[in-house]
Structure formats: structure tokens, C-alpha cells
């Protein structure tokens, strides 16, 4: 069963910087401490031919450079090149080169991320010439679409019989791979892609000392990363808090100014409304005075009703039909009309009338203009 990989991989440029930085710091580390951490160097192995192994190591610039080719049936790895004990103390990584593995990029629904390994196993026979039982494979997420509907997954696989055969050859030569990765070549230098295809049945439990060292180094690295990420964030939070406080103060003052402005506008509106109302309707005493001057002296009013700008008068006149013509010249009255037929009073011989009209303030408007 293949080992499932974590989704995060440190970019090669960061790796090179990390190696350079640690190399510079190593000048200040005592020799005894350097020996303690000496086992953290790495050895890479490739198979350029079925029975030949090419060994590689890190240079001072942390680039992978070749040591040379060796014949497996003649190799004896009792100690490393510096005579520091068994070579198996140095982590050894088997690199599969192009032609020995298959690399595929799959696009899957976003929901597949929760059970990515199982989904990839199900898709292998559709996307590759192999079924899940014929290969060791590992996958990693490399991209999510902004809408969150699709994910892009990179899958590497190698035939089980091929990898089992290579690991058996190495173990027969007293070499225990700690990991199996795949590599591409940039020029003549292999570049590991960061997968781990080492099957569980070929894994060897690390010694207690190495576990402790790896745990301490991992904890220190995580602490440095968290500190490097947290400090800018904390500083930005403080800046944002100060800005929000200033904005809140400005917002309060702006709100108060806006409320005052609304109050002023409301007062202006009420003032304009009162003035408009006053101009729209004349004083009733003015209307009555104007009516008394225009109605003939032989005409009597028996009813006077004013409501919501509408005036109605009832009365008797010897010539009621001429009243509308007399009242139409009034600047306060308009839309005059009889609201009932003119009838004659038998007792007095006068004509009974009922007239409705609309009261306006045309006189005041004309005076304003």
C-alpha cells in the first residue's frame, strides 16, 4: 500500500535558501553538535542500468552532484566516505528517473479532496494503463479552482514488481532506502519532485535518537515559521486597530454633522411648507370682505360654508344668474358654478341660488411675481 503524501511541499527555491542559511550558521556550531546532526545529510541513488547504481550527494551549494557508478553485486557499504560508521545511518533516498515512473495530472471534483487517495485509486484504471493493484502510487493537490468546483491533482505511479525488485537489490547490498522519490533532470542534475513511494512493507522503524532529533528540528522549524508569519500579522492587526479607532471617531463626528444637517433641512422644509400654505390660501376674512363688495345690495346670503378650500354660498337675488359673472373677477375665487338649479321664491319673488367655488390666493401670488 502506498504512503499518502502531505499536500504541502516547500518550493525548491526556499529549500536552496534554507540549505544556504543553515550552512552559514554551521560555522558557529561546535564540532560535537555538528557530529550529532551529521546523520541529517542525504544520499540519493538512481538506477541507470538494472544492476548499476549511481550515487549522488549534496555539494556545498546544496546541489545534487554525482559520486560515481557502482556494481551492486560488488558493493560493500560498511562505512560512509568519512569513516563515520554504517552508511545506513545516512538517510538514503531512491530516485526513480524518467521512464521508470508515470506522472499524470488529474482534474477531479472538489468533493474528492476529503478522500483523495481512495478517489485516485478508483480513477487509475480510467486515467492510466494500470489498475490500483498493479502499482504503488502517491498523489498531491497542486491547485484549486477559484470557484471551488474542481481541483488539480498530480499523481505518480510505478509498477509494483519494478520497485520491489529495485528495493530487494538494494537491501541485498545492505542498503535500506528511507524513501522513494521521483526526479526529473535539469541538465545532468536530478531534481526530486517531493513524492514518497516507499511501500509500508519496506519501511524500517527509525531509531529513537533519530526520532528525537527529527522531532526537535521539526518543532524548531515550525516555531520559526509561526514566528515569522505571526509577527507581521500582529503588527498589521495593531495598525488596523489604530486605524479603526480613528475611523470610528471620524465616523461619530460625521454622524453628528449629518444629524445636524438633517435637522436644518427639516426646519427649512417646515418653514417652506408653512410659507407655501400661507400663500396658497388667503385669510377667510379677506374672502368675506371681497364677497361683500362684489355681491349686489339687493342680494341676500342665507348660507355660508367653507371647508378645505371649497366655499359654498346660498341666498336669494333678483338676478341670480348674473352673480357668477360678478364673482369671477375676484382674485380669491375660481371654478365658480351653480350646484343646484335656480328656483323662484313665491313669497318674495326672488331667485334662490346655491353656488360653489374654490378659494385660492391668486392675488398674493401675482403680488409676489
Secondary structure, 3 states (H helix, E strand, C coil): CCCCCCCCCCCHHHHHHHHHHHHHHHHHCCHHHHHHCHHHCEEEEEEEECCEEEEEEECCCCCEEEEEEEEHHHCCCCCCCCCCCCHHHCEEEEEECCCCCEEEEEEEEHHHHHHHHHHHHHHHHHHCCCCHHHEEEEEEEEEECCCCCEEEEEEEEEEHHHHHHHHHHHHHCCCCCCEEEEEEEECCEEEECCCCCCCHHHCCCCCHHHHHHHHHHHHHHHHHHHHHHHHHHHHHHHHHHHHHHHHHHHHHHHHHHHHHHHHHHHHHHHHHHHHHHHHHCCCHHHHHHHHHHHCCCCCEEEEEEEECCEEEEEEEECCHHHHHHHHCCCCCEEEEEECCCCEECCCCCCEEEEEEEEECCHHHHHHHC
